[in-house]
Amino acid sequence: MNHNHFYLEAILSAEDDAITVINQHKEVLLWNDAAVQTYNIQKSEILNKKITNFFQNEDLMVLKVLKSKIPVKNTYHRPRPDKHVVINASPVFNERDELIGAVSLERDITSIVKLNDHLHTKSEELNKLKQKMLYLDETSPFSKLIGKSVALRKTIQIAKKAAKTDATTLILGESGTGKEICARAIHEASNRKNAPFIPVNCGAIPSALFESELFGYVGGAFTGADKKGKAGKIEMAEGGTLFLDEIGELPLDLQVKLLRVLQENELYRIGETKGRNINVRFIAATNQNLEDLMNHQQFRSDLYYRLNVIQIIMPPLRERTGDVMELCQQFLQQFASEYQSTIPILAEDAIQVMNEYHWPGNVRELRNIVQRMIILSDQSIIHQTDMEHLFQHGHSTSSKSDVKTSGNLLKEKESMEKQLIEQILNQMNGNKSATAKKLGISRVTLYNKLKKYGIGI
């Protein structure tokens, strides 16, 4: 008994992609469960019927392949106004090389497209809000890069020079070092600050959608395209700055097109024969070694040298040891305010842990740990032992050298008490009555402790 039919049915049922097989008469021979889910058309309705009864001719890639006899691969397609798919389709020939039909595999990416559109809308709203906030904030945009270490000061010095020009800039650095913050600061300190800052994560957009997202398209450029056409991210940044994050993830074929834009300041939408002049400043960033990618033919050397006019290196936090506690205090104030919580005091052994830790996740990891500290800790004073619960990847909070202790419990308690009083007094702007109330002691007791510890206002 031949079981091939059952094996084929099992394969079709297990496949997540919608599979359609038609013969040369455009009749549907195979229609799997994923196709039923994608188009809400039951097998009993469509099998052995002409597929054109359910779709318009111009909306079906499988019919185009049947007519042209040319396969397509990894192509964005819109078979219905409410459906977005990535399609692979191929003609089918018999042993005499006669065309007998066509087959298509379609992956439904409708939810991804909708999410991307939603993120774009929110990004635009956020950008407008940030522009308004910047207008009201008279501080330097580079004040968001917190720290006084030599390594960071050198980086800011180069970034400030870059902000005075329109030169293409490449920001290098490990994940979590603040590359996008630096890019935004450059934009906000430039003469383009009142124009858009458009961030694009080159690793987050499906490759089949990336070209239309970056370059846009004209009406009718492909099946299902908006008849009015659509501007890409480059055009949206007109007059401002386009930030290409994770530039190492940009597909090779798009690297060529981006290089052309950079060289000619001219953009071609998909389906367009006449270019559009653009006025956009480009900033790219990556945590990858682009020279290694070039050696492996994964990144074009001509694009690398075109992007690398000004190079900025964001130093890792382990090279900014002196900045750790300044960043920590900034985050403590931020999250204490956000969660309506009291700012805890870090004991000396906890500070030593923070300073000696190697911070593989850089500033982002520090921020997350401080956020957990505010949310999870009920202690007014944080010790080394409390830190063990804040590191979530098996880190031992033991210092590189043993923490020196005085051995005098009374002196340690008095030191912490003095630190707590100073902190609360500062929070209350020197108001002793409010400070005493916050500490839960009388004003007389507070005065005695101020005198005891030599605390001035």
C-alpha positions in Angstrom: 0.0 0.0 0.0 1.4 3.5 -1.0 1.4 5.8 2.0 3.0 8.8 0.2 -0.2 10.7 0.3 -0.4 10.5 4.1 3.3 11.6 4.4 2.7 14.6 2.2 -0.4 15.6 4.2 1.5 15.3 7.5 4.3 17.5 6.1 1.9 20.1 4.8 0.1 20.2 8.2 3.3 20.6 10.1 4.6 23.5 8.0 4.0 27.0 9.5 4.2 28.7 6.0 1.1 28.9 3.9 1.6 26.4 1.0 -0.3 26.7 -2.3 0.0 24.4 -5.3 -1.9 25.1 -8.5 -2.0 23.4 -11.9 -1.6 25.1 -15.3 -5.3 25.8 -15.3 -4.9 27.8 -12.1 -6.9 25.2 -10.1 -5.8 24.7 -6.5 -4.3 21.2 -5.9 -2.9 21.7 -2.4 -3.8 24.1 0.3 -2.4 23.4 3.8 -3.6 24.3 7.3 -1.3 27.3 7.5 -3.0 28.7 4.3 -6.4 28.2 5.9 -5.2 30.2 9.0 -3.6 32.9 6.9 -6.5 33.5 4.5 -9.5 32.1 6.4 -10.5 30.0 3.4 -11.3 26.3 4.1 -9.8 23.5 2.0 -13.3 22.3 1.1 -14.0 25.7 -0.4 -10.9 26.2 -2.5 -9.5 22.8 -3.5 -10.0 22.0 -7.2 -11.4 25.5 -7.7 -9.7 28.3 -9.7 -7.6 30.4 -7.4 -8.8 33.5 -9.3 -12.2 32.9 -7.8 -10.7 34.0 -4.4 -8.0 36.4 -5.4 -7.5 39.1 -8.0 -5.0 38.1 -10.7 -2.7 41.0 -10.0 -2.6 40.1 -6.3 -1.2 36.6 -6.6 2.6 36.0 -7.0 2.0 32.3 -7.8 0.0 33.3 -10.9 2.8 35.7 -12.0 5.3 32.8 -11.6 3.0 30.5 -13.6 2.9 33.1 -16.4 6.6 34.1 -16.3 8.0 30.7 -15.5 10.6 32.5 -13.3 10.9 31.7 -9.6 10.9 34.3 -6.9 12.7 34.1 -3.5 12.3 35.9 -0.2 10.1 38.6 -1.8 7.8 40.9 0.1 4.2 40.5 -1.2 0.7 41.8 -0.3 -1.9 39.4 -1.7 -4.7 41.2 0.1 -4.9 44.7 1.6 -4.9 43.3 5.1 -2.1 40.7 4.5 1.7 41.1 4.3 3.8 38.0 3.5 7.3 37.0 2.5 7.0 34.6 -0.4 9.0 31.9 -2.2 7.4 30.7 -5.4 8.5 28.5 -8.3 7.0 27.0 -11.5 6.6 23.2 -11.7 7.7 21.3 -14.8 7.2 17.6 -15.8 9.8 15.2 -17.1 9.4 16.7 -20.6 10.1 20.2 -19.3 6.5 21.2 -19.8 4.9 23.6 -17.4 2.3 21.9 -15.3 1.7 24.4 -12.5 3.3 26.5 -9.7 3.9 26.3 -6.0 4.2 29.1 -3.4 5.3 29.2 0.3 4.1 32.3 2.1 5.2 33.4 5.6 2.7 35.7 7.2 4.4 38.9 8.6 1.3 41.0 9.0 1.7 41.3 12.7 5.4 42.4 12.3 4.4 45.1 9.7 1.7 46.4 12.0 4.0 46.4 15.0 6.7 48.2 12.9 4.2 50.9 11.8 3.0 51.3 15.4 6.6 51.7 16.6 7.3 54.2 13.9 4.3 56.3 14.9 5.3 56.2 18.6 8.9 57.0 17.6 7.7 60.1 15.8 5.6 61.2 18.8 8.5 60.5 21.2 10.9 62.5 19.0 8.5 65.5 18.9 8.2 65.3 22.7 12.0 65.2 23.1 12.4 68.2 20.8 10.0 70.1 23.0 11.8 69.1 26.2 15.1 70.0 24.7 13.8 73.5 23.9 12.8 73.9 27.5 16.1 72.4 28.8 18.9 74.9 28.7 21.6 72.4 29.8 24.0 70.9 27.3 22.8 67.8 25.4 26.1 66.2 26.4 25.1 66.4 30.1 23.2 63.2 29.5 26.6 61.5 29.2 27.2 61.3 32.9 30.8 61.1 34.3 34.1 62.9 34.7 36.5 60.1 33.7 39.3 60.9 31.3 38.0 58.3 28.8 34.5 59.8 28.7 35.8 63.4 28.5 37.8 62.5 25.5 34.8 61.0 23.8 32.6 64.0 24.6 35.3 66.4 23.3 35.3 64.6 19.9 31.5 64.4 19.8 31.2 68.1 20.4 33.5 68.8 17.5 31.4 66.4 15.3 28.3 68.3 16.3 29.6 71.5 14.7 29.8 69.8 11.3 27.6 67.6 9.0 30.3 65.0 8.7 29.2 61.4 8.7 30.0 59.9 12.1 30.7 56.3 13.2 30.1 55.5 16.9 31.8 52.3 18.1 31.4 50.7 21.5 30.1 47.7 23.4 26.4 47.2 24.0 25.1 49.4 26.8 27.7 52.1 26.6 25.3 54.8 25.4 25.9 55.0 21.7 22.4 56.3 20.9 22.6 58.8 23.7 25.8 60.1 22.2 24.2 60.2 18.7 21.2 62.2 20.0 23.5 64.6 21.9 25.4 65.3 18.6 22.1 66.0 16.8 20.8 68.1 19.6 24.0 70.2 19.8 24.1 70.7 16.0 22.4 73.3 13.8 19.9 70.5 12.8 18.5 70.2 16.3 15.0 71.6 15.3 14.7 68.9 12.5 13.9 65.2 13.1 16.3 62.7 14.7 15.2 59.3 13.1 16.7 56.2 14.7 16.8 53.0 12.7 17.8 49.6 14.2 19.3 47.7 11.3 19.0 44.4 13.2 15.3 44.7 14.1 13.6 45.1 10.7 13.1 42.0 8.5 15.4 42.1 5.5 12.5 41.7 3.1 11.0 44.9 4.5 14.2 46.9 5.0 14.6 48.4 1.6 11.1 49.9 1.5 11.4 51.1 5.2 14.8 52.8 4.5 14.3 54.1 1.0 10.5 54.2 0.6 8.5 53.4 -2.5 6.4 55.0 -5.2 2.8 54.2 -5.8 2.3 50.8 -7.5 6.0 49.8 -7.0 4.8 46.3 -6.0 1.6 44.4 -5.4 -0.3 45.8 -2.5 1.8 49.0 -2.3 0.1 52.2 -1.1 -1.1 54.0 -4.3 0.2 57.2 -2.9 3.6 55.8 -2.2 5.5 56.0 1.1 8.5 57.9 2.3 11.3 55.9 3.8 13.2 56.7 7.0 15.9 58.6 5.1 13.3 61.1 3.7 11.7 61.4 7.1 15.0 62.6 8.5 15.1 65.5 5.9 17.0 68.4 7.3 17.9 66.4 10.4 19.8 63.3 11.4 19.4 59.6 10.5 20.9 57.3 13.2 21.7 53.8 11.8 22.1 51.6 14.9 23.7 48.1 14.5 24.9 49.1 11.0 26.8 45.8 10.8 23.5 44.0 10.4 22.6 45.9 7.2 22.2 43.4 4.3 25.0 43.6 1.7 22.6 44.6 -1.2 21.3 47.5 0.8 24.9 48.5 1.8 25.4 49.3 -1.9 22.3 51.5 -2.1 23.2 53.3 1.1 26.7 54.0 -0.2 25.1 55.6 -3.3 23.0 57.8 -1.1 26.0 58.9 1.0 28.1 59.6 -2.1 25.5 61.5 -4.2 23.1 62.9 -1.6 20.4 61.5 -3.8 17.7 58.9 -3.0 15.7 56.6 -5.3 12.5 55.2 -3.9 11.6 51.6 -4.9 10.1 51.8 -8.4 11.5 55.3 -9.0 13.6 56.2 -12.1 14.3 59.8 -11.0 16.3 60.5 -7.9 15.4 62.9 -5.1 17.9 65.3 -3.5 18.2 64.9 0.2 19.7 66.9 3.1 20.4 64.4 5.9 23.2 64.0 8.3 24.2 60.3 8.9 25.4 58.8 12.1 26.0 55.0 12.3 26.8 52.9 15.3 27.8 49.3 16.0 29.1 47.0 18.7 30.7 44.7 16.1 34.2 44.8 14.7 33.5 46.1 11.2 37.0 45.3 10.1 36.5 41.7 10.9 33.2 41.8 9.0 35.0 43.3 6.0 37.6 40.5 6.1 34.8 38.0 5.9 33.0 39.9 3.1 30.1 40.7 5.3 30.5 44.4 5.2 31.6 46.6 2.3 35.0 48.3 2.8 33.9 51.3 0.7 30.8 51.9 2.9 33.0 51.5 6.0 35.4 54.2 4.9 32.5 56.5 3.8 30.9 56.1 7.2 34.1 56.4 9.2 34.8 60.1 8.6 34.6 60.9 12.3 35.0 58.0 14.6 33.8 58.1 18.2 34.5 55.3 20.7 32.2 55.0 23.7 34.4 53.6 26.5 33.2 50.6 28.4 32.2 51.2 32.1 35.1 49.1 33.3 37.4 51.8 31.9 35.4 54.5 33.7 35.7 53.3 37.2 35.5 56.8 38.7 32.1 57.3 37.0 30.4 54.3 38.5 29.2 56.0 41.7 28.2 59.2 40.0 26.0 57.2 37.6 24.7 55.1 40.5 23.6 58.3 42.4 22.0 59.7 39.3 20.0 56.4 38.8 19.2 56.2 42.5 17.6 59.7 42.4 15.8 58.9 39.2 14.2 55.6 40.3 13.5 56.8 43.9 11.5 59.6 42.4 9.8 57.3 39.9 8.8 54.7 42.5 8.1 57.2 45.3 10.8 55.6 47.4 13.5 56.7 49.8 17.1 56.8 48.4 19.1 54.1 50.3 22.6 54.6 51.5 25.4 52.4 50.0 27.7 51.1 52.7 31.5 51.1 52.0 31.5 47.4 51.2 28.7 47.8 48.7 30.5 50.7 47.1 33.6 48.6 46.8 31.6 45.9 45.1 30.2 48.4 42.6 33.7 49.9 41.9 35.4 46.5 41.5 32.8 44.8 39.4 33.7 44.5 35.6 30.3 45.6 34.3 29.9 43.5 31.1 26.6 45.1 30.4 28.1 48.6 30.9 25.9 51.6 31.9 22.7 49.7 30.9 23.5 46.9 33.4 24.3 49.5 36.2 21.0 51.2 35.5 19.1 47.9 35.8 20.8 46.9 39.0 20.0 50.3 40.6 16.4 50.0 39.5 16.2 46.5 41.1 17.8 48.0 44.2 15.0 50.6 44.5 12.2 48.2 43.7 13.3 45.1 45.7 15.3 46.4 48.7 13.6 47.3 52.0 16.9 48.4 53.6 17.8 52.0 54.2 21.5 51.0 54.0 22.7 48.6 51.3 25.6 46.2 52.3 27.7 43.8 50.2 25.4 40.9 51.2 22.4 42.8 49.9 24.1 43.2 46.5 24.2 39.5 45.9 20.4 39.5 45.2 20.8 42.3 42.7 23.2 40.7 40.3 21.2 38.2 38.3 23.9 36.2 36.4 25.7 34.4 39.2 28.1 37.2 40.0 29.8 36.9 43.3 29.8 40.2 45.0 33.0 39.4 46.8 35.6 42.1 46.2 38.9 41.5 44.6 40.5 42.0 48.0 38.9 41.4 51.4 36.9 44.4 52.6 38.6 46.0 55.5 36.4 46.5 58.5 37.1 48.4 61.7 35.9 45.7 63.9 34.2 48.3 65.9 30.4 47.9 65.5 29.7 51.1 67.4 31.9 53.2 65.1 30.4 51.6 62.0 26.9 52.3 63.3 27.7 56.0 64.1 29.3 56.4 60.6 26.1 55.2 58.9 23.9 57.3 61.2 25.9 60.4 60.3 25.7 59.6 56.6 21.9 59.0 56.8 21.3 62.3 58.7 23.4 64.2 56.2 21.5 62.7 53.3 18.0 63.4 54.7 19.0 66.9 55.8 20.2 67.6 52.3 16.9 66.2 50.8 14.9 68.5 53.1 17.0 71.5 52.1 18.3 72.0 55.6 14.9 72.0 57.3 15.6 70.5 60.7 12.0 69.9 61.7 11.3 68.1 58.4 14.5 66.1 58.8 13.7 65.0 62.4 10.2 64.0 61.3 11.6 62.0 58.3 14.1 60.3 60.7 11.4 59.6 63.3 13.3 61.4 66.1 12.6 64.6 68.0 14.2 68.0 67.1 16.2 67.9 70.4 17.6 64.5 69.5 18.5 65.7 66.0 20.3 68.8 67.4 22.3 66.6 69.7 23.3 64.3 66.9 24.2 67.3 64.6 26.5 68.6 67.4 27.9 65.1 68.0 28.8 64.5 64.4 29.8 68.0 63.6 27.2 68.3 60.8 26.7 71.8 59.4 23.7 72.9 57.4 
